[in-house]
Amino acid sequence: MPLDPALRDKILASVEAGFAEQIAFTQELIRFPSLRGQEHTCQDFVFRALKDRGFTMDRFAMDRAAIAAHPGGAPFSDTHSDAPIVVGIHHPRTETGCSLILQAHVDVVPTGPVDQWTHAPFDPVIEGDWMYGRGSADMKAGAGANFYCLDALKRIGLQPAATLYLESVVEEESTGNGALMTHLRGYRADAALIPEPEYEMLARANAGVLWFQFEVRGVPVHVREMGTGANAIDAAYRVVAALRKLEEEFNAEKAGREHFEDQPHPINLNIGKIEGGDWASSVPCWCRVDCRVGLYPGVTAEETAKRIEDCIRTASRADAFLANNPPKVTFNGFWAEGYVLAPGSEAEAVLGRAHEAALGAPLKSFMTAAYLDTRVHALYDKIPALCYGPMGENIHAFDERVSLASLKRITGSMALFVAEWCGVEAVNG
């Protein structure tokens, strides 16, 4: 049932009243340089914040064997995070509403050269409407909103009248194994909401993601005899050229795929990292290339991995050097299928009403070619998985930033959503 207008206005006023505190909390989150494998202190901070609010706490490690056995589990590598997953559990006195997962990730991507940032990457400077910092938009603003949409209810003496799980995960930027681990741990609800920086829209569809690495070995010689050696870096470029042709094939397959066929280039192959050689005056004998490629919903990572291996094998057979020295291919990160959020769920209708009340405009949806942890809840929990959040800029780039006005609007919308979806009861009834 839609919220009473008086209660709606009271909730939005409470979000406004707590917003300065929310900003300070978000700044604290940003100050943690929670790069992959370095999220422990940030997760400790989240744990304490949840415990202080009275949540029942669960903190647990990744179950490597369980993840490996799951079709959506990504391979572990030497750089896989061992930081814990943190879940706060709210149980109402009387279960009258629909249960909910609120989830966010605290891991952030590397900063790149610090001298190309206007401000230090982990210094959450505010200029005008913008809060800067690595992870400010992706997605510590959303992580803070998960707390403060609930705090807004508590401030006026209310709490969700349904079980609610507030989940803080890692590995979102590299494998998706953190969110998958919450599923394997057994957490289930009637819907999930993840406030990624989605430009105040709902992600209707998203691409899956596959990470892989190929390594070429060459023959080292002094550059004066370069013609007698084999340059592994040059050979790697030839493999990349073959992969670019495969990328063209993937994009030609967009025809007939809803949400993707109208996009000019829905599947992106990124050559994300290249390492090779040991000495400028020696022909390099090794080169490793790390890549990321998207997948259409309904296409499995296994199917795409086979096409990548076949592409590299075929290109190698046609290459005078690589035919006898085929590259080694390793899948070392994301192994995730995409999804489409079917319209018409009650959860989406409730979010639509909350959005319109808080922002004054109908909720729009869009397709994103990025990975989203909502795939876990959409594909494996088979529940409405709502990815929806504030305006951000320069995500994964220099001077990442989030709009504070947008964050306040989204927090208000989230508070209204929780109040209607879960229902509310008095904190001390």
Phi and psi in degrees as a GROMACS rama.xvg file:
@    title "Ramachandran Plot"
@    xaxis  label "Phi"
@    yaxis  label "Psi"
@TYPE xy
-57.5796  148.679  PRO-2
-66.5935  147.379  LEU-3
-62.5146  133.338  ASP-4
-55.3135  -35.0713  PRO-5
-66.5981  -41.2621  ALA-6
-67.0569  -40.9988  LEU-7
-56.3028  -47.9642  ARG-8
-65.551  -34.8772  ASP-9
-66.6912  -40.0818  LYS-10
-65.9329  -45.1655  ILE-11
-64.2512  -36.8982  LEU-12
-66.0252  -34.2142  ALA-13
-69.6831  -38.0273  SER-14
-59.3519  -45.0161  VAL-15
-59.6718  -44.3914  GLU-16
-64.1592  -31.3368  ALA-17
-98.0606  7.12243  GLY-18
-71.9165  -34.5993  PHE-19
-61.0743  -41.0859  ALA-20
-66.1019  -37.5716  GLU-21
-63.4956  -40.9045  GLN-22
-60.701  -45.6063  ILE-23
-63.1097  -39.9746  ALA-24
-62.8715  -43.4239  PHE-25
-64.6773  -38.7597  THR-26
-61.8692  -39.414  GLN-27
-61.031  -41.6213  GLU-28
-61.9153  -43.1022  LEU-29
-65.3905  -31.8526  ILE-30
-66.2782  -18.971  ARG-31
-78.92  119.203  PHE-32
-78.1169  71.8289  PRO-33
-85.4233  59.3958  SER-34
-68.241  166.795  LEU-35
-54.0872  125.635  ARG-36
85.8285  -4.52673  GLY-37
-121.907  29.7033  GLN-38
-93.077  0.928092  GLU-39
-58.4702  -48.6608  HIS-40
-68.167  -34.8906  THR-41
-65.561  -41.8023  CYS-42
-66.4933  -33.0077  GLN-43
-63.0202  -41.9342  ASP-44
-61.4996  -45.3956  PHE-45
-62.2387  -43.375  VAL-46
-56.7135  -48.8485  PHE-47
-63.7724  -39.7717  ARG-48
-63.7988  -38.7262  ALA-49
-70.4334  -44.8542  LEU-50
-62.3593  -41.1902  LYS-51
-62.0685  -25.598  ASP-52
-89.2427  1.56119  ARG-53
91.8911  10.0825  GLY-54
-69.541  149.437  PHE-55
-76.1128  130.82  THR-56
-105.325  145.087  MET-57
-138.659  126.446  ASP-58
-131.754  125.871  ARG-59
-148.92  159.012  PHE-60
-91.5937  165.781  ALA-61
-65.9026  138.888  MET-62
-98.6927  96.9482  ASP-63
-59.3793  -41.136  ARG-64
-66.9901  -42.4004  ALA-65
-65.4261  -39.7812  ALA-66
-65.439  -43.3099  ILE-67
-62.6079  -31.2027  ALA-68
-81.2689  -11.1121  ALA-69
-92.0599  140.121  HIS-70
-64.0753  -20.7109  PRO-71
-100.374  6.63829  GLY-72
-79.4705  137.619  GLY-73
-93.3411  152.097  ALA-74
-61.9234  144.591  PRO-75
-81.0922  153.126  PHE-76
-139.364  178.657  SER-77
-63.9115  -22.6641  ASP-78
-98.6516  3.39095  THR-79
-62.0131  135.938  HIS-80
-67.9465  143.538  SER-81
-110.737  16.2867  ASP-82
-68.6881  150.951  ALA-83
-77.4222  161.689  PRO-84
-93.7311  139.816  ILE-85
-121.234  130.399  VAL-86
-131.103  129.241  VAL-87
-104.113  133.43  GLY-88
-115.551  124.498  ILE-89
-106.647  123.998  HIS-90
-112.223  128.46  HIS-91
-77.041  168.283  PRO-92
-69.8327  -38.9356  ARG-93
-132.218  124.379  THR-94
-83.9225  96.5363  GLU-95
-115.371  -19.372  THR-96
-104.503  -164.898  GLY-97
-96.4619  139.709  CYS-98
-74.7661  160.593  SER-99
-149.511  142.026  LEU-100
-105.211  124.296  ILE-101
-107.274  123.016  LEU-102
-131.377  148.132  GLN-103
-151.065  156.746  ALA-104
-109.979  147.548  HIS-105
-107.788  -7.90733  VAL-106
-72.6798  145.377  ASP-107
-127.788  160.125  VAL-108
-83.5932  161.922  VAL-109
-57.9396  156.489  PRO-110
-83.2167  -22.4813  THR-111
73.7637  -172.322  GLY-112
-57.8353  120.545  PRO-113
-63.0023  -29.4663  VAL-114
-70.9338  -6.15266  ASP-115
-95.2935  1.37189  GLN-116
-91.4206  144.385  TRP-117
-69.0712  -40.4693  THR-118
-122.45  161.14  HIS-119
-56.8705  137.486  ALA-120
-57.0115  -32.0339  PRO-121
-108.947  25.566  PHE-122
-108.556  103.925  ASP-123
-76.9378  69.0236  PRO-124
-68.849  141.143  VAL-125
-110.82  125.913  ILE-126
-128.759  112.17  GLU-127
62.9649  -125.898  GLY-128
-86.7126  -3.29178  ASP-129
-106.885  134.697  TRP-130
-106.483  123.63  MET-131
-95.4378  163.653  TYR-132
134.69  147.877  GLY-133
-63.0152  125.799  ARG-134
88.3174  -3.61627  GLY-135
-58.3084  -46.6533  SER-136
-89.4389  -40.7162  ALA-137
-114.455  87.7383  ASP-138
-140.777  49.5725  MET-139
-72.9558  -24.7847  LYS-140
-62.741  -42.0244  ALA-141
-67.5225  -38.332  GLY-142
-60.3798  -42.3339  ALA-143
-66.3664  -37.5487  GLY-144
-62.322  -34.2434  ALA-145
-57.7264  -40.2964  ASN-146
-71.437  -46.9798  PHE-147
-83.275  -17.2225  TYR-148
-68.7086  -33.0243  CYS-149
-77.5716  -38.4702  LEU-150
-60.4573  -34.8337  ASP-151
-62.48  -38.0711  ALA-152
-68.5442  -45.1654  LEU-153
-62.8626  -34.6531  LYS-154
-60.6875  -26.7697  ARG-155
-107.3  20.4938  ILE-156
83.264  20.4156  GLY-157
-122.07  157.841  LEU-158
-146.087  160.263  GLN-159
-59.5449  137.932  PRO-160
-95.159  40.3508  ALA-161
-160.022  161.208  ALA-162
-65.5024  133.781  THR-163
-134.348  133.544  LEU-164
-111.986  121.169  TYR-165
-102.733  111.922  LEU-166
-111.734  131.461  GLU-167
-118.04  117.288  SER-168
-121.279  168.015  VAL-169
-124.406  178.659  VAL-170
69.2384  14.918  GLU-171
-68.1189  -31.6957  GLU-172
-84.6838  -1.71922  GLU-173
-138.808  -30.0943  SER-174
-139.843  -28.4316  THR-175
77.6069  7.297  GLY-176
-70.3159  -24.336  ASN-177
-65.5712  -50.3615  GLY-178
-63.6993  -39.9925  ALA-179
-60.552  -34.9049  LEU-180
-65.5041  -32.8445  MET-181
-64.7518  -36.6603  THR-182
-65.4837  -45.6542  HIS-183
-67.5483  -26.439  LEU-184
-71.2706  -19.932  ARG-185
108.335  6.31614  GLY-186
-74.855  126.823  TYR-187
-138.95  150.876  ARG-188
-152.378  177.002  ALA-189
-78.7753  -18.7573  ASP-190
-161.623  162.801  ALA-191
-132.106  144.016  ALA-192
-131.055  125.582  LEU-193
-124.335  112.248  ILE-194
-84.992  62.2596  PRO-195
-67.447  162.987  GLU-196
-75.5526  82.9409  PRO-197
-105.861  27.5275  GLU-198
60.107  35.6241  TYR-199
61.7661  30.8901  GLU-200
-128.079  170.306  MET-201
-101.003  129.54  LEU-202
-74.137  111.057  ALA-203
-81.8497  -33.3126  ARG-204
-151.359  149.518  ALA-205
-144.425  153.828  ASN-206
-78.4724  149.224  ALA-207
-76.9321  171.962  GLY-208
-140.649  140.424  VAL-209
-130.09  133.063  LEU-210
-107.278  141.232  TRP-211
-151.45  160.912  PHE-212
-131.568  138.216  GLN-213
-122.795  146.601  PHE-214
-126.472  131.312  GLU-215
-111.933  134.813  VAL-216
-108.798  132.437  ARG-217
-112.785  -162.293  GLY-218
-122.489  112.566  VAL-219
-81.6256  135.677  PRO-220
-145.77  168.249  VAL-221
-66.1132  148.083  HIS-222
-62.0397  -21.5871  VAL-223
-67.3642  -22.9637  ARG-224
-112.878  36.2639  GLU-225
-54.8067  -34.9949  MET-226
-66.6722  -17.0044  GLY-227
-91.9336  -7.47059  THR-228
-101.558  -167.442  GLY-229
-142.596  117.31  ALA-230
-82.4285  111.767  ASN-231
-66.1155  -32.4504  ALA-232
-69.4884  -43.8768  ILE-233
-59.7812  -41.2112  ASP-234
-65.1195  -37.1391  ALA-235
-62.9094  -37.3178  ALA-236
-60.2374  -36.6939  TYR-237
-68.7584  -34.9656  ARG-238
-67.0486  -42.3326  VAL-239
-58.9473  -40.5539  VAL-240
-60.2907  -39.851  ALA-241
-66.3206  -38.9686  ALA-242
-66.7957  -32.0999  LEU-243
-64.8628  -35.2075  ARG-244
-67.8891  -36.5257  LYS-245
-65.4285  -38.5723  LEU-246
-58.5765  -41.0988  GLU-247
-60.87  -40.8466  GLU-248
-61.8479  -44.886  GLU-249
-58.1321  -44.004  PHE-250
-71.1925  -29.5505  ASN-251
-68.0881  -19.8475  ALA-252
-85.511  8.67146  GLU-253
-73.0678  -18.5856  LYS-254
-56.5043  128.407  ALA-255
83.4804  0.816907  GLY-256
-98.1021  109.371  ARG-257
-57.5213  140.063  GLU-258
77.7609  -11.9841  HIS-259
-118.346  -30.5626  PHE-260
-67.2676  -22.0147  GLU-261
-90.5235  -2.46746  ASP-262
-83.9151  137.221  GLN-263
-64.8235  -32.333  PRO-264
-152.322  75.3222  HIS-265
-72.6656  -25.1837  PRO-266
-111.318  117.802  ILE-267
-111.88  130.233  ASN-268
-101.068  118.718  LEU-269
-108.601  124.885  ASN-270
-86.5643  96.2448  ILE-271
-89.3356  -23.1952  GLY-272
-158.995  135.172  LYS-273
-130.692  130.229  ILE-274
-131  141.886  GLU-275
-179.048  154.819  GLY-276
76.2923  164.667  GLY-277
-128.23  -16.9516  ASP-278
-159.404  134.458  TRP-279
-62.1724  -25.9537  ALA-280
-102.777  17.0068  SER-281
-121.608  137.38  SER-282
-64.14  123.645  VAL-283
-67.0302  135.66  PRO-284
-101.124  1.89969  CYS-285
-151.609  150.765  TRP-286
-155.754  127.883  CYS-287
-115.854  134.278  ARG-288
-126.418  124.775  VAL-289
-101.991  132.727  ASP-290
-132.035  157.991  CYS-291
-136.25  135.046  ARG-292
-137.003  146.411  VAL-293
-88.1309  161.918  GLY-294
-132.35  145.459  LEU-295
-70.8116  149.272  TYR-296
-54.6601  138.612  PRO-297
90.9348  -12.516  GLY-298
-97.3082  128.384  VAL-299
-83.7705  155.422  THR-300
-62.1028  -36.7428  ALA-301
-61.2322  -43.3504  GLU-302
-63.3342  -44.4818  GLU-303
-67.7446  -39.2402  THR-304
-59.2661  -41.344  ALA-305
-63.2437  -40.9443  LYS-306
-65.3641  -35.6914  ARG-307
-66.2972  -47.3638  ILE-308
-61.0366  -42.7073  GLU-309
-63.9902  -40.1801  ASP-310
-60.8741  -49.0743  CYS-311
-67.2509  -37.8656  ILE-312
-64.5868  -44.9212  ARG-313
-64.4072  -44.3123  THR-314
-62.9939  -37.1683  ALA-315
-67.2082  -39.7644  SER-316
-63.6255  -26.1827  ARG-317
-91.2657  3.89837  ALA-318
-111.427  128.753  ASP-319
-56.7711  -39.8573  ALA-320
-85.4381  -48.2898  PHE-321
-66.994  -22.5013  LEU-322
-59.2616  -33.0255  ALA-323
-101.325  -4.26884  ASN-324
-139.235  64.7188  ASN-325
-64.1084  141.936  PRO-326
-64.0819  150.867  PRO-327
-91.7896  127.967  LYS-328
-110.282  130.166  VAL-329
-129.261  135.796  THR-330
-99.9527  115.776  PHE-331
-129.725  19.6054  ASN-332
-165.159  -134.261  GLY-333
-43.2177  136.008  PHE-334
-143.204  62.8451  TRP-335
-125.954  134.667  ALA-336
-87.0833  149.977  GLU-337
-82.3011  179.865  GLY-338
-151.724  163.132  TYR-339
-122.193  129.138  VAL-340
-83.7663  111.129  LEU-341
-65.5267  131.033  ALA-342
-71.5238  160.976  PRO-343
102.317  -0.612706  GLY-344
-73.404  154.121  SER-345
-65.6628  -34.6211  GLU-346
-61.2956  -42.3327  ALA-347
-65.9702  -37.6391  GLU-348
-62.8728  -41.5349  ALA-349
-64.6838  -43.5925  VAL-350
-62.8194  -38.2679  LEU-351
-60.5464  -42.4103  GLY-352
-67.1765  -40.9875  ARG-353
-63.6382  -43.8161  ALA-354
-61.3766  -47.4277  HIS-355
-64.9353  -36.2994  GLU-356
-68.1229  -38.631  ALA-357
-84.4548  -32.2025  ALA-358
-111.425  -13.5672  LEU-359
76.5387  20.3282  GLY-360
-150.382  154.565  ALA-361
-63.8815  149.969  PRO-362
-74.3365  129.066  LEU-363
-104.234  159.375  LYS-364
-128.762  163.525  SER-365
-157.886  168.71  PHE-366
-98.5899  136.825  MET-367
-122.127  137.157  THR-368
-86.6641  9.39883  ALA-369
-91.7358  162.072  ALA-370
-73.3444  144.226  TYR-371
-135.413  136.123  LEU-372
-65.4659  -15.2805  ASP-373
-60.2127  -18.2303  THR-374
-57.6672  -33.2793  ARG-375
-61.5482  -46.7114  VAL-376
-75.4441  -33.8001  HIS-377
-72.0242  -44.0374  ALA-378
-86.7819  -36.5502  LEU-379
-109.897  -35.7386  TYR-380
-81.0695  -25.2676  ASP-381
56.0145  51.0243  LYS-382
-126.225  163.692  ILE-383
-59.3907  120.84  PRO-384
-114.285  106.953  ALA-385
-103.189  113.316  LEU-386
-106.567  116.511  CYS-387
-161.195  126.348  TYR-388
-166.055  -168.268  GLY-389
-79.9621  174.567  PRO-390
-77.171  131.258  MET-391
-137.245  163.584  GLY-392
-138.03  155.298  GLU-393
58.7638  37.5477  ASN-394
-66.9965  131.042  ILE-395
67.2591  15.8733  HIS-396
-127.893  -176.354  ALA-397
-70.591  148.907  PHE-398
57.8667  40.71  ASP-399
-53.9279  141.71  GLU-400
-155.983  157.891  ARG-401
-127.373  143.258  VAL-402
-79.1383  123.69  SER-403
-71.6572  -37.7622  LEU-404
-62.2488  -41.3217  ALA-405
-66.0364  -41.4081  SER-406
-59.9974  -41.0043  LEU-407
-64.618  -42.2934  LYS-408
-61.9614  -44.9106  ARG-409
-67.055  -39.0926  ILE-410
-62.0982  -40.0977  THR-411
-62.1063  -44.7846  GLY-412
-61.3996  -42.7977  SER-413
-63.6509  -41.1878  MET-414
-62.943  -41.8004  ALA-415
-65.1425  -39.6241  LEU-416
-61.4558  -48.4775  PHE-417
-60.2264  -43.1995  VAL-418
-61.7112  -40.6187  ALA-419
-80.9326  -43.0163  GLU-420
-68.5918  -47.775  TRP-421
-86.6522  -19.3281  CYS-422
75.0721  169.162  GLY-423
-133.094  152.976  VAL-424
-140.528  163.521  GLU-425
-66.5215  140.643  ALA-426
-60.0601  -42.475  VAL-427
-121.252  84.149  ASN-428
